[in-house]
Amino acid sequence: MKYLARTATGQSLLGDEDGFVPLDAVETDLDAAQDALPRAADGTLGDVADAPADPVPAADITFGAPLEAFGKLWGIGLNYEEHAGDLDEQRPEEPASFMKPSTVPTGPGGPIRLPLESQSERVTAEAELGVVMGRTCRNVDEADFQDVIAGFLPIIDMTAEDVLQRNPRFLTRAKSYDTFLVPGAALAVPEEPLDLTSLSVQTEVNGSVEAENEIRNMLFPPEEIVSFHSGVMTLEPGDLFSTGTPGAAHITPGDDVRAIVESIGVAEAPVTR
């Protein structure tokens, strides 16, 4: 697995299991991780071993968001049948998608800042697999999924659940408070097509697993999500799909939330108000 990331000061990095080097030490014509997404999609991204210096361990780096800015932010609701049942919702016949504004994401490590209690008294956190697009594309066949994505991220998504419960038309507002999306520190770029089906996604709060399921149990798998939405609009490098959660957990100030996506990574953030 290769990784694209950025430091807290904005330096773009290329990594592997041994650590990270400056991206431009390998890809000399690239200044930003954003610019490397097409190469991640087509498998031509260079190797950390090609850098003239030894890699720095991840533990010695303070990471910023993996991209300077994401593109379109898509969320998929009710994508695990068990979770839909928990919410007394019927299984959707096609992806139940929504969009979030560009101001929502915070950096790796958060914090997640809850709204004023006068606006929402019940916020939930949800672990999700994130899919980042690597190419501009339209009307993509599911079979071509691996050719158009750059890689994967763990994501913590949030919902002001009491706002949503007042009226389903309030979904956009319930999902759009600042810091209501925490990405992992590094974009995982598989060197070979990755079989997602056996991988698990866990929502964890204060060290306790609150929900867990395997990606194979999604109602709409990632390749169908990308194909479906590419039939609606042009997708571009940096667009992010949060593919749905196996289950949500109520969070309060002082909690610590983790999204654990097997073989992809961990996103973690403390909760404040």
C-alpha positions as a printed Julia matrix, in Angstrom:
273×3 Matrix{Float64}:
   0.0    0.0     0.0
   1.18   3.52   -0.81
  -0.08   6.65    0.93
  -0.6   10.29   -0.03
  -0.6   12.76    2.84
   0.28  16.3     3.91
   2.0   17.7     6.96
   0.26  20.22    9.2
   2.35  22.91    7.45
   1.16  21.8     4.0
   4.07  19.76    2.63
   2.83  16.93    0.43
   4.1   13.45    1.25
   4.35  10.01   -0.32
   4.47   7.06    2.04
   4.51   3.32    2.48
   4.67   0.98    5.48
   8.18   2.24    6.32
   7.36   5.95    6.46
   7.0    9.11    4.4
   9.14  11.24    2.1
   8.4   14.56    0.37
   6.21  13.88   -2.66
   8.44  16.02   -4.9
  11.45  13.91   -3.96
   9.86  11.11   -5.99
   7.48  12.91   -8.34
   9.71  15.85   -9.19
   7.12  17.58  -11.36
   4.4   17.55   -8.69
   4.0   20.04   -5.86
   0.74  18.86   -4.28
  -0.88  15.58   -3.27
  -3.94  16.78   -5.19
  -1.91  16.68   -8.41
  -0.87  13.08   -7.74
  -4.43  11.71   -7.72
  -4.53  10.8   -11.45
  -1.25   8.89  -11.1
  -2.67   7.09   -8.06
  -5.66   6.09  -10.21
  -3.63   4.78  -13.14
  -0.97   3.04  -11.05
   1.99   5.2   -12.1
   2.68   6.82   -8.74
   6.36   6.43   -7.85
   7.87   4.52   -4.94
   9.17   5.8    -1.62
  12.35   3.8    -2.29
  13.09   6.13   -5.22
  13.57   9.11   -2.88
  17.15  10.21   -2.15
  16.49  10.26    1.62
  15.25   7.7     4.12
  11.53   7.76    4.96
  10.37   9.41    8.18
   8.12   7.24   10.39
   4.5    8.33   10.59
   4.81   8.64   14.37
   7.3   11.49   13.87
   5.02  13.54   11.59
   2.23  15.95   12.47
  -0.3   15.43    9.7
  -2.74  17.85    8.15
  -5.65  16.9     5.89
  -4.47  14.49    3.15
  -5.59  16.93    0.42
  -5.48  20.71    0.48
  -9.17  20.65   -0.42
 -11.62  17.9    -1.26
 -13.97  18.34   -4.17
 -17.61  17.32   -3.97
 -18.51  15.69   -0.65
 -21.06  12.91   -1.09
 -22.56  10.91    1.76
 -24.56   7.7     1.44
 -27.27   7.04    4.01
 -28.77   3.73    5.11
 -26.2    1.7     3.21
 -26.15  -1.23    5.63
 -29.51  -2.94    6.02
 -28.95  -3.53    9.74
 -28.36   0.19   10.32
 -31.49   1.09    8.36
 -33.43  -1.26   10.63
 -31.98   0.45   13.71
 -33.42   3.74   12.41
 -36.79   2.16   11.48
 -36.11   3.04    7.86
 -37.02   0.92    4.85
 -34.27  -0.42    2.62
 -33.7    2.13   -0.19
 -34.02   0.92   -3.77
 -31.17   3.14   -4.97
 -28.37   5.01   -3.15
 -29.76   7.43   -0.55
 -27.21  10.14   -1.18
 -26.74  13.67    0.12
 -24.05  16.33   -0.16
 -22.13  18.28    2.45
 -20.57  21.75    2.03
 -16.83  22.24    1.6
 -16.58  23.94    5.01
 -17.48  20.75    6.93
 -14.18  18.8     7.0
 -11.72  19.29    9.81
  -8.18  18.0     9.93
  -7.07  14.57   11.1
  -7.34  14.44   14.86
 -10.24  16.88   14.91
 -11.5   18.06   17.23
 -15.18  17.43   16.59
 -16.98  20.54   17.85
 -20.61  19.94   18.76
 -23.2   22.63   17.95
 -24.69  24.78   20.66
 -27.2   22.82   22.69
 -29.84  25.31   21.58
 -29.29  23.97   18.03
 -28.78  20.26   18.74
 -28.69  18.14   21.89
 -27.98  14.79   20.21
 -25.12  14.29   17.77
 -24.02  10.89   16.52
 -20.68   9.8    15.07
 -20.41   7.24   12.3
 -17.39   5.38   10.94
 -17.3    5.08    7.16
 -15.12   3.99    4.27
 -14.21   7.0     2.14
 -13.51   6.71   -1.6
 -11.52   9.49   -3.28
 -11.77  10.0    -7.03
  -8.59  10.15   -9.09
  -9.85  10.96  -12.58
 -12.4   13.15  -14.26
 -15.06  10.76  -15.48
 -18.69  10.37  -16.5
 -20.91   7.29  -16.95
 -18.39   4.89  -15.43
 -19.07   1.15  -15.58
 -18.8   -0.64  -12.25
 -16.07  -2.82  -13.75
 -13.92   0.3   -14.28
 -14.16   1.45  -10.64
 -10.49   0.72   -9.86
  -9.38   2.76  -12.89
 -10.99   6.02  -11.76
 -10.43   6.11   -8.0
  -7.24   7.34   -6.34
  -7.71   5.46   -3.08
  -9.48   5.12    0.24
  -9.77   6.91    3.58
 -11.29   6.17    6.98
 -13.93   8.79    7.72
 -15.77   9.92   10.85
 -19.1   11.43    9.77
 -21.47  13.22   12.14
 -25.22  13.85   12.25
 -27.27  16.2    14.42
 -29.78  13.41   14.91
 -32.44  15.42   16.72
 -32.45  18.0    13.91
 -32.97  15.25   11.34
 -35.7   13.58   13.39
 -37.72  16.8    13.44
 -38.05  16.65    9.67
 -36.21  14.51    7.05
 -35.93  17.62    4.88
 -33.48  18.97    7.46
 -30.87  16.36    6.44
 -28.49  18.86    4.83
 -28.47  21.07    7.93
 -28.11  18.06   10.23
 -24.98  17.0     8.32
 -23.39  20.4     7.7
 -22.08  21.76   10.98
 -18.39  22.65   10.96
 -16.1   19.67   11.81
 -18.83  17.12   10.97
 -16.37  15.17    8.78
 -13.0   13.93   10.04
 -10.76  12.24    7.42
  -7.89   9.92    8.18
  -4.4   11.36    7.92
  -3.38   9.49    4.77
  -5.05   8.42    1.55
  -4.42   4.7     1.08
  -3.47   3.94   -2.54
  -3.54   0.2    -3.29
  -0.76  -1.05   -5.55
  -3.03  -3.85   -6.74
  -6.86  -3.87   -7.0
  -8.12  -4.21   -3.44
 -10.84  -6.7    -2.54
 -12.96  -4.59   -0.22
 -15.65  -7.18    0.44
 -14.03  -8.89    3.42
 -12.91  -5.69    5.16
 -14.68  -4.43    8.27
 -15.72  -0.93    9.35
 -15.99  -0.09   13.07
 -17.45   2.86   14.94
 -15.61   3.12   18.25
 -16.21   5.54   21.16
 -13.91   5.65   24.2
 -12.35   2.33   23.23
 -15.69   0.52   22.93
 -16.88  -0.8    19.56
 -20.38   0.61   19.13
 -21.02  -0.77   15.63
 -19.23  -3.05   13.18
 -19.98  -4.63    9.83
 -18.23  -5.84    6.71
 -18.22  -3.92    3.45
 -19.69  -7.01    1.75
 -22.95  -6.21    3.61
 -23.4   -2.79    2.01
 -26.64  -2.47    0.09
 -24.74  -0.49   -2.57
 -21.01  -1.34   -2.77
 -18.45   1.37   -3.56
 -18.22   0.5    -7.26
 -22.0    0.86   -7.64
 -21.99   4.15   -5.73
 -19.34   5.65   -8.02
 -20.97   4.3   -11.18
 -24.43   5.52  -10.16
 -23.32   9.06   -9.33
 -21.13   9.33  -12.42
 -24.36   8.95  -14.36
 -25.71  12.01  -12.57
 -22.74  14.35  -12.83
 -19.11  14.6   -13.86
 -16.83  13.3   -11.12
 -13.42  14.92  -10.63
 -10.14  14.19   -8.82
 -10.55  14.87   -5.1
 -14.29  14.19   -4.96
 -15.05  12.15   -1.85
 -17.73   9.53   -1.25
 -18.45   8.55    2.37
 -20.03   5.19    1.67
 -22.24   4.75    4.73
 -21.9    3.49    8.27
 -22.57   0.17    9.98
 -23.97   2.12   12.91
 -23.9    5.43   14.76
 -23.0    6.28   18.35
 -24.21   9.2    20.46
 -21.27  11.44   21.4
 -20.79  14.07   24.1
 -17.94  16.44   25.06
 -14.95  14.54   26.37
 -15.52  11.46   24.22
 -12.89  10.09   21.87
 -14.17   8.74   18.54
 -12.43   6.4    16.13
 -13.35   5.14   12.66
 -11.43   1.95   11.95
 -11.46   0.65    8.37
  -9.57  -2.62    8.12
  -6.46  -2.45    5.9
  -7.15   1.25    5.15
  -6.52   3.16    8.36
  -7.92   4.89   11.41
  -9.48   8.34   11.84
  -9.63   9.61   15.42
 -10.86  12.79   17.09
 -11.83  14.08   20.53
 -15.25  15.67   21.06
 -15.64  19.21   22.38
 -18.3   21.89   22.32
